[in-house]
Amino acid sequence: MTTARDLMTPNPRCVGENDTLAEAARLMRDLDVGALPICGEDDRLKGVLTDRDIVVGCVAENGDPAEVAVSRLAKGTPIYVEADTAVDQVLDTMARHQIRRLPVIENKRLVGIISQADVARRVPGQRAGEVVEEVSTER
């Protein structure tokens, strides 16, 4: 059975919940990514921060990214899957919640991220296209 572990990019870098948005933006730049998981001091997943979150949630509101903590934008309960989750359930979760980047957890710790690109590269055939389309469709 193919699982989340087979699709994920392992060992993702986290931004700390107490880091500033400016620090997060620099890390995104350095890693050439548009999103980072937010990890708490307890090493647990608190959410996912995107470059768009920084712009819309801080910059557009005249906030100072050098002063605003990442935790201010970590709202709600993060959506994630366990590493041993079957690939069909992973794809359904991404499509249902319109998530472009899905954290993967094992033993309550972040072990990977599944992105649309991972789906496109590793899921055969039409199913990958269906998921990417569903995630990208405005509701």
N, C-alpha and C positions, 0 to 999 in steps of 0.2 A: 504494500500500500504506500502510495506517495503521500508525504505529510508536509506540514508547514516547514519543517526542518530542511526538506529537499528544495524548497523554493526560496528560502530566506537568504539574505545577505547576512552573514554572521558577524558578531562582535561590533555592533553599532556603537558609535560615540554618542554619549549623552551630554546634554547641557544641564547643569545643576539648577534646581528650582530657585536657588538664591543668587545665581549669576544674573548679570544685567542683560538686557536685550542687545546692547552694543557688543558684549562679549559673545553672545549667541550668534549675532550676525557675522562677527569675525570668524568664528568657528565654521559657520556655514560656508563663508568665502574660502577659507583654507581647505576645507574638505570637498568643495565644489558640490554642495548639496543644497536643496531648498527646504529641508525639514530636518529636525533633530528630535529625538525622544527627550522628554524632560524627566530626569531622575531626581528623587528626593535624597536627603541625607541618609535615609535608610536603604538606599540603593534600589528602591522600588519605583516602578513606572508611575508618573504623575500625569502624563499627557504627551502630546506631540506639538512642537512649535514649528510653524512654517514662516518663511520669509514674508508671506502675505499677512500673517498674524502680526508681525512686527510693524508693517506699514499701516495696516488698517487699525490695529488695536493701540498703537502708540503714536507713530509719526503723524498720522492723519488727525489725531486728537491733540496735536501740539505737545505731546509728551516728549521727554528727553530719554532716548534709549540708554544713555549712560547712567541714568538714575532709576529706571524702572526695572524691577526684578521680573525674571521669567515667570515666576509663580503667579504673577498678576494675570497672565494670559492663559494659565492652565486651569480650565474650567470644566466641570462635569467629570464623569467617570470615563477613563480612556477605554476605547474598544481595542481588544487584542485577542490573540488566539494562543493556545498552548502549542508547544513545539510538536507534539504528536497528533495534532488535529489533521484529519484527512483533508486532502487538497480540495475536494469538492466543497467541503464546509468552509474552508478558507476563502475560496472564490465567492461563495454565497455571502459570507460576511462582508467582504469588500464591496460586492454589488449592492447588498441591502442597505448598508450604511454609507455608500458612496465614498469609500475610503481609498485614497490613492497610495497610502503608506500604512501598513498594518504591522504593529509591533508583535513580536513573538516572545512568549514567556515560557520559562522552565524553572520549576522550583521557586516560583514567585520572583524570579529575576529575569531581566531583559537579556535575551540571547541573540536576537536577530530582528530584522525588518524585512517585510515583503513589500516591494514597490510594484507599480504597474509595469515597470521595465522587467522586473523579475518574472512576472506573470507572462509577459510577451515572449521572453526568452525561454522559459522553462515549461510552459503549459502548451501541449500540442494542439494544433488545429483551431477550429472555429471557437472553441470555448474561451480561449484567451481573448479573442476579439470581442466576444459577447460581454465579458467582464469589463474590459477597458471601456467599451461603449456605455455599459450600465453605470459605471463609476462616473463617467464624464457627462451623462445626460442630466440636464437641469430638471428639477422637480418642482 
